[in-house]
């Protein structure tokens, strides 16, 4: 936890860092901005954020995504995080070890980039994925800050903590 501003550093991991983890990062910045400093990364970054993800964040949530980019988790290998959440099964299986004793959680979320069909059908899948992640972030933000702080001081809980 960052002492000076009482926020938690949170990292969302995915394989491509082009949709799910981007949704999680930007929705956390909007919904939990007074509690979390959010970041995202991928094990094999796609190189660009999916245009449907950008569209959903802009149109559905009014979020400015000009700074959004697909990045490797190698950028954060020396950073300290309070919470690390994987949002895809592949990232969960290959998640690297980060410094400190962060809470590690997994939110299994279907990849909207695999959606088939028309652009409208694909867009619907991206919207649904964003809604699922939004609900989880709202739940995370509903935890009393004191409870999150308590969890941070209990390293033995970290391995099994599920959000």
Backbone as CSV, one residue per row, in Angstrom:
resi,resn,N_x,N_y,N_z,CA_x,CA_y,CA_z,C_x,C_y,C_z
1,UNK,0.847,-1.171,0.000,0.000,0.000,0.000,0.886,1.225,0.000
2,UNK,0.535,2.201,-0.801,1.258,3.449,-0.838,0.847,4.264,0.369
3,UNK,1.791,4.516,1.252,1.488,5.164,2.515,0.990,6.590,2.332
4,UNK,1.646,7.357,1.467,1.320,8.776,1.366,-0.095,9.038,0.866
5,UNK,-0.659,8.176,0.056,-2.012,8.443,-0.426,-2.993,7.317,-0.124
6,UNK,-2.581,6.332,0.662,-3.473,5.271,1.128,-4.142,4.509,-0.020
7,UNK,-3.415,4.287,-1.102,-3.949,3.512,-2.218,-3.167,2.215,-2.362
8,UNK,-3.804,1.257,-2.999,-3.191,-0.033,-3.255,-2.763,-0.099,-4.714
9,UNK,-1.577,-0.612,-4.950,-1.105,-0.842,-6.313,-1.635,-2.184,-6.775
10,UNK,-2.321,-2.181,-7.912,-2.952,-3.392,-8.416,-2.533,-3.601,-9.874
11,UNK,-2.190,-4.837,-10.189,-1.760,-5.192,-11.543,-2.684,-6.272,-12.085
12,UNK,-3.218,-6.034,-13.273,-4.058,-7.009,-13.958,-3.242,-7.645,-15.079
13,UNK,-3.218,-8.965,-15.106,-2.419,-9.690,-16.093,-3.289,-10.533,-17.001
14,UNK,-2.876,-10.582,-18.255,-3.541,-11.379,-19.267,-2.467,-11.831,-20.244
15,UNK,-2.844,-12.564,-21.242,-1.854,-12.998,-22.226,-1.475,-11.843,-23.157
16,UNK,-2.448,-11.279,-23.881,-2.155,-10.279,-24.897,-2.185,-8.836,-24.437
17,UNK,-2.763,-8.575,-23.274,-2.924,-7.206,-22.775,-3.532,-6.319,-23.857
18,UNK,-4.622,-6.830,-24.464,-5.278,-6.051,-25.514,-6.757,-5.815,-25.239
19,UNK,-7.342,-6.533,-24.273,-8.769,-6.349,-24.000,-9.080,-6.522,-22.508
20,UNK,-9.088,-7.757,-21.998,-9.533,-8.003,-20.628,-8.740,-7.243,-19.578
21,UNK,-7.426,-7.340,-19.628,-6.621,-6.643,-18.627,-6.677,-5.129,-18.836
22,UNK,-6.863,-4.693,-20.076,-7.048,-3.259,-20.360,-8.371,-2.796,-19.755
23,UNK,-9.446,-3.574,-19.960,-10.727,-3.246,-19.312,-10.524,-3.103,-17.803
24,UNK,-9.863,-4.091,-17.207,-9.680,-4.081,-15.754,-8.890,-2.859,-15.292
25,UNK,-7.806,-2.557,-15.990,-6.991,-1.388,-15.615,-7.807,-0.098,-15.689
26,UNK,-8.439,0.138,-16.818,-9.124,1.411,-17.004,-10.415,1.519,-16.199
27,UNK,-11.141,0.418,-16.014,-12.332,0.462,-15.169,-11.955,0.665,-13.708
28,UNK,-10.837,0.096,-13.276,-10.381,0.321,-11.902,-9.958,1.774,-11.722
29,UNK,-9.301,2.330,-12.719,-8.921,3.747,-12.638,-10.146,4.642,-12.506
30,UNK,-11.251,4.242,-13.123,-12.478,5.044,-13.045,-13.256,4.763,-11.755
31,UNK,-13.488,3.497,-11.469,-14.348,3.118,-10.349,-13.616,3.221,-9.004
32,UNK,-12.359,2.812,-8.989,-11.622,2.764,-7.726,-10.484,3.749,-7.637
33,UNK,-10.610,4.870,-8.316,-9.492,5.813,-8.426,-8.999,6.337,-7.090
34,UNK,-9.852,6.388,-6.084,-9.399,6.872,-4.784,-8.814,5.759,-3.915
35,UNK,-8.869,4.512,-4.400,-8.376,3.384,-3.609,-7.253,2.609,-4.268
36,UNK,-7.183,2.663,-5.604,-6.230,1.831,-6.340,-5.452,2.632,-7.370
37,UNK,-4.201,2.262,-7.519,-3.368,2.713,-8.632,-3.269,1.490,-9.529
38,UNK,-3.942,1.533,-10.681,-4.104,0.342,-11.519,-3.149,0.320,-12.710
39,UNK,-2.705,-0.901,-13.027,-1.816,-1.160,-14.155,-2.255,-2.468,-14.812
40,UNK,-1.813,-2.685,-16.055,-2.078,-3.965,-16.709,-0.895,-4.328,-17.580
41,UNK,-0.788,-5.628,-17.866,0.308,-6.125,-18.701,-0.056,-7.517,-19.207
42,UNK,0.780,-8.013,-20.124,0.541,-9.333,-20.685,1.802,-10.156,-20.796
43,UNK,1.623,-11.462,-20.834,2.767,-12.359,-20.977,3.302,-12.329,-22.412
44,UNK,2.408,-12.147,-23.358,2.771,-12.045,-24.779,1.953,-10.909,-25.382
45,UNK,2.358,-9.670,-25.116,1.544,-8.526,-25.539,1.240,-8.534,-27.034
46,UNK,0.012,-8.172,-27.346,-0.456,-8.169,-28.731,0.181,-7.050,-29.551
47,UNK,0.708,-6.059,-28.886,1.322,-4.945,-29.597,0.394,-3.758,-29.770
48,UNK,-0.893,-3.993,-29.646,-1.885,-2.920,-29.756,-3.122,-3.312,-28.960
49,UNK,-3.810,-2.320,-28.438,-5.071,-2.567,-27.745,-6.138,-2.820,-28.807
50,UNK,-6.981,-3.807,-28.554,-8.030,-4.158,-29.496,-8.962,-2.953,-29.698
51,UNK,-9.264,-2.607,-30.946,-10.134,-1.447,-31.215,-11.525,-1.569,-30.586
52,UNK,-12.039,-2.798,-30.466,-13.337,-2.970,-29.809,-13.245,-2.626,-28.316
53,UNK,-12.135,-2.946,-27.681,-11.950,-2.599,-26.267,-11.913,-1.083,-26.101
54,UNK,-11.185,-0.419,-26.965,-11.116,1.048,-26.932,-12.511,1.640,-27.109
55,UNK,-13.236,1.102,-28.074,-14.593,1.606,-28.358,-15.524,1.439,-27.159
56,UNK,-15.494,0.266,-26.536,-16.366,0.022,-25.376,-16.003,0.955,-24.226
57,UNK,-14.730,1.084,-23.925,-14.322,1.967,-22.821,-14.746,3.407,-23.089
58,UNK,-14.630,3.841,-24.331,-14.992,5.217,-24.673,-16.513,5.414,-24.691
59,UNK,-17.217,4.556,-25.431,-18.650,4.746,-25.630,-19.488,4.365,-24.412
60,UNK,-19.152,3.261,-23.748,-19.962,2.785,-22.619,-19.603,3.462,-21.297
61,UNK,-18.336,3.823,-21.154,-17.881,4.317,-19.852,-17.318,5.734,-19.884
62,UNK,-17.191,6.322,-21.070,-16.671,7.679,-21.173,-15.219,7.803,-20.738
63,UNK,-14.444,6.754,-20.948,-13.054,6.719,-20.501,-12.123,7.120,-21.640
64,UNK,-11.204,8.009,-21.330,-10.172,8.427,-22.279,-9.090,7.352,-22.309
65,UNK,-8.877,6.763,-23.453,-7.912,5.668,-23.578,-6.704,6.047,-24.444
66,UNK,-6.456,7.334,-24.591,-5.330,7.766,-25.435,-4.002,7.147,-25.005
67,UNK,-3.834,6.911,-23.711,-2.570,6.356,-23.211,-2.552,4.830,-23.173
68,UNK,-3.653,4.193,-23.549,-3.730,2.729,-23.487,-2.757,2.107,-24.478
69,UNK,-2.020,1.114,-23.977,-1.111,0.387,-24.865,-0.941,-1.026,-24.332
70,UNK,-0.646,-1.935,-25.235,-0.379,-3.318,-24.888,1.080,-3.412,-24.457
71,UNK,1.313,-3.904,-23.233,2.683,-3.927,-22.710,2.994,-5.263,-22.042
72,UNK,4.273,-5.558,-21.955,4.746,-6.807,-21.359,4.807,-6.693,-19.840
73,UNK,4.567,-7.833,-19.186,4.700,-7.822,-17.731,6.154,-7.671,-17.302
74,UNK,7.081,-7.808,-18.250,8.492,-7.571,-17.939,8.738,-6.124,-17.498
75,UNK,7.894,-5.200,-17.955,8.029,-3.794,-17.539,7.843,-3.630,-16.035
76,UNK,7.169,-4.569,-15.410,6.810,-4.444,-14.000,7.522,-5.450,-13.099
77,UNK,8.513,-6.173,-13.636,9.105,-7.278,-12.870,9.787,-6.843,-11.578
78,UNK,10.171,-5.582,-11.471,10.780,-5.099,-10.232,9.821,-4.258,-9.382
79,UNK,8.639,-4.028,-9.907,7.652,-3.203,-9.201,7.003,-3.989,-8.073
80,UNK,6.561,-3.267,-7.078,5.842,-3.883,-5.954,4.355,-3.602,-6.091
81,UNK,3.582,-4.672,-5.996,2.129,-4.557,-6.074,1.521,-5.157,-4.822
82,UNK,0.398,-4.588,-4.417,-0.350,-5.122,-3.277,-1.253,-6.260,-3.724
83,UNK,-1.778,-6.126,-4.938,-2.715,-7.115,-5.480,-2.339,-7.385,-6.935
84,UNK,-2.323,-8.653,-7.315,-2.140,-9.049,-8.706,-3.308,-9.953,-9.072
85,UNK,-4.002,-9.590,-10.147,-5.159,-10.370,-10.582,-4.945,-10.805,-12.026
86,UNK,-4.974,-12.107,-12.241,-4.930,-12.626,-13.606,-6.373,-12.703,-14.108
87,UNK,-6.573,-12.319,-15.368,-7.921,-12.329,-15.928,-8.071,-13.335,-17.065
88,UNK,-7.041,-14.153,-17.248,-7.163,-15.251,-18.212,-6.398,-16.450,-17.677
89,UNK,-6.846,-17.631,-18.061,-6.268,-18.858,-17.526,-4.805,-19.043,-17.910
90,UNK,-4.425,-18.645,-19.125,-3.032,-18.802,-19.540,-2.101,-17.934,-18.697
91,UNK,-2.513,-16.716,-18.390,-1.678,-15.840,-17.561,-1.575,-16.405,-16.144
92,UNK,-2.646,-17.014,-15.673,-2.612,-17.605,-14.329,-1.564,-18.714,-14.263
93,UNK,-1.514,-19.530,-15.304,-0.581,-20.662,-15.331,0.874,-20.224,-15.400
94,UNK,1.132,-19.080,-16.042,2.519,-18.657,-16.247,2.884,-17.373,-15.510
95,UNK,2.066,-16.974,-14.548,2.292,-15.725,-13.821,3.652,-15.730,-13.135
96,UNK,4.471,-14.714,-13.392,5.784,-14.661,-12.743,5.663,-14.285,-11.267
97,UNK,6.745,-14.442,-10.550,6.800,-14.039,-9.150,7.170,-12.559,-9.113
98,UNK,6.400,-11.789,-8.361,6.672,-10.371,-8.204,7.204,-10.116,-6.796
99,UNK,7.998,-9.048,-6.621,8.559,-8.743,-5.297,7.472,-8.527,-4.251
100,UNK,7.838,-8.741,-3.010,6.896,-8.561,-1.910,5.997,-9.765,-1.761
101,UNK,4.885,-9.541,-1.117,3.918,-10.613,-0.902,2.527,-10.137,-1.316
102,UNK,2.336,-9.921,-2.618,1.023,-9.425,-3.051,-0.055,-10.489,-2.912
103,UNK,-1.270,-10.021,-2.725,-2.418,-10.916,-2.834,-2.511,-11.285,-4.306
104,UNK,-2.690,-12.558,-4.592,-2.823,-13.013,-5.970,-4.203,-13.638,-6.116
105,UNK,-4.951,-13.150,-7.101,-6.301,-13.660,-7.342,-6.459,-13.944,-8.828
106,UNK,-7.485,-14.722,-9.151,-7.743,-15.063,-10.544,-9.213,-14.841,-10.864
107,UNK,-9.453,-14.089,-11.926,-10.794,-13.880,-12.452,-10.842,-14.501,-13.843
108,UNK,-11.304,-15.710,-13.949,-11.382,-16.373,-15.256,-12.425,-15.644,-16.101
109,UNK,-11.965,-15.075,-17.198,-12.825,-14.258,-18.046,-12.621,-14.674,-19.501
110,UNK,-13.704,-15.015,-20.202,-13.572,-15.402,-21.613,-12.955,-14.272,-22.444
111,UNK,-12.179,-14.646,-23.432,-11.499,-13.673,-24.280,-12.444,-13.163,-25.366
112,UNK,-12.830,-11.882,-25.300,-13.749,-11.366,-26.317,-13.102,-11.283,-27.697
113,UNK,-11.785,-11.255,-27.753,-11.095,-11.186,-29.047,-11.300,-12.457,-29.867
114,UNK,-11.754,-13.527,-29.221,-12.019,-14.777,-29.931,-13.437,-14.837,-30.487
115,UNK,-14.233,-13.791,-30.237,-15.626,-13.775,-30.705,-15.679,-13.863,-32.228
116,UNK,-16.648,-14.614,-32.699,-16.879,-14.811,-34.137,-18.120,-14.024,-34.532
117,UNK,-18.258,-13.779,-35.825,-19.481,-13.156,-36.315,-19.251,-11.764,-36.858
118,UNK,-20.350,-11.027,-36.921,-20.300,-9.660,-37.440,-19.624,-8.750,-36.414
119,UNK,-19.282,-7.563,-36.849,-18.698,-6.592,-35.919,-19.648,-6.304,-34.760
120,UNK,-20.948,-6.257,-35.043,-21.931,-5.996,-33.983,-21.951,-7.138,-32.968
121,UNK,-21.843,-8.370,-33.429,-21.793,-9.516,-32.519,-20.505,-9.491,-31.687
122,UNK,-19.409,-9.151,-32.315,-18.142,-9.041,-31.585,-18.217,-7.925,-30.549
123,UNK,-18.786,-6.801,-30.934,-18.913,-5.679,-30.005,-19.749,-6.074,-28.790
124,UNK,-20.815,-6.837,-29.015,-21.642,-7.310,-27.886,-20.812,-8.140,-26.918
125,UNK,-19.941,-8.998,-27.444,-19.099,-9.830,-26.583,-18.132,-8.961,-25.776
126,UNK,-17.564,-7.953,-26.401,-16.661,-7.037,-25.684,-17.415,-6.293,-24.581
127,UNK,-18.638,-5.863,-24.870,-19.446,-5.169,-23.857,-19.743,-6.089,-22.673
128,UNK,-20.070,-7.345,-22.978,-20.378,-8.301,-21.906,-19.140,-8.562,-21.049
129,UNK,-17.999,-8.719,-21.671,-16.758,-8.935,-20.926,-16.463,-7.730,-20.039
130,UNK,-16.621,-6.540,-20.567,-16.397,-5.323,-19.775,-17.356,-5.277,-18.586
131,UNK,-18.617,-5.654,-18.793,-19.598,-5.664,-17.686,-19.191,-6.661,-16.599
132,UNK,-18.725,-7.841,-17.006,-18.286,-8.833,-16.015,-17.133,-8.283,-15.175
133,UNK,-16.176,-7.696,-15.831,-15.019,-7.150,-15.115,-15.446,-5.963,-14.255
134,UNK,-16.338,-5.138,-14.771,-16.848,-4.001,-13.999,-17.483,-4.473,-12.689
135,UNK,-18.311,-5.511,-12.754,-18.962,-6.024,-11.535,-17.930,-6.508,-10.513
136,UNK,-16.891,-7.167,-10.981,-15.857,-7.650,-10.063,-15.097,-6.487,-9.438
137,UNK,-14.833,-5.465,-10.209,-14.125,-4.299,-9.672,-15.011,-3.573,-8.662
138,UNK,-16.295,-3.465,-8.948,-17.211,-2.843,-7.988,-17.230,-3.623,-6.680
139,UNK,-17.207,-4.942,-6.767,-17.150,-5.768,-5.564,-15.845,-5.530,-4.807
140,UNK,-14.738,-5.526,-5.516,-13.446,-5.259,-4.893,-13.453,-3.892,-4.206
141,UNK,-14.024,-2.903,-4.865,-14.057,-1.550,-4.297,-15.019,-1.437,-3.125
142,UNK,-15.933,-2.385,-2.986,-16.875,-2.343,-1.867,-16.258,-2.865,-0.566
143,UNK,-15.114,-3.566,-0.671,-14.428,-4.026,0.527,-13.999,-2.824,1.343
144,UNK,-14.229,-2.836,2.642,-13.709,-1.738,3.466,-12.182,-1.691,3.355
145,UNK,-11.635,-0.504,3.249,-10.194,-0.334,3.090,-9.437,-1.001,4.241
146,UNK,-10.041,-0.997,5.429,-9.399,-1.625,6.583,-9.271,-3.129,6.371
147,UNK,-10.256,-3.727,5.727,-10.227,-5.170,5.462,-9.133,-5.508,4.445
148,UNK,-9.007,-4.678,3.417,-7.943,-4.906,2.443,-6.586,-4.766,3.102
149,UNK,-6.438,-3.763,3.950,-5.175,-3.570,4.663,-4.843,-4.764,5.529
150,UNK,-5.829,-5.340,6.190,-5.629,-6.521,7.031,-5.163,-7.706,6.188
151,UNK,-5.763,-7.863,5.024,-5.361,-8.965,4.143,-3.908,-8.807,3.692
152,UNK,-3.475,-7.558,3.510,-2.102,-7.315,3.066,-1.084,-7.757,4.117
153,UNK,-1.479,-7.746,5.384,-0.542,-8.103,6.442,-0.594,-9.585,6.785
154,UNK,-1.376,-10.355,6.057,-1.514,-11.784,6.303,-0.976,-12.572,5.123
155,UNK,0.363,-12.705,4.981,0.916,-13.368,3.797,0.442,-14.796,3.606
156,UNK,0.103,-15.489,4.687,-0.344,-16.866,4.544,-1.717,-16.941,3.867
157,UNK,-2.466,-15.843,3.861,-3.750,-15.829,3.181,-3.617,-15.599,1.692
158,UNK,-2.504,-15.047,1.276,-2.347,-14.630,-0.107,-2.519,-15.770,-1.111
159,UNK,-2.039,-16.919,-0.824,-2.085,-18.010,-1.795,-3.510,-18.420,-2.135
160,UNK,-4.427,-18.355,-1.169,-5.760,-18.828,-1.437,-6.814,-17.755,-1.554
161,UNK,-6.435,-16.510,-1.471,-7.424,-15.429,-1.496,-8.047,-15.302,-2.876
162,UNK,-9.343,-15.355,-2.923,-10.071,-15.196,-4.189,-10.986,-13.990,-4.062
163,UNK,-10.917,-13.145,-5.069,-11.774,-11.965,-5.088,-12.887,-12.238,-6.071
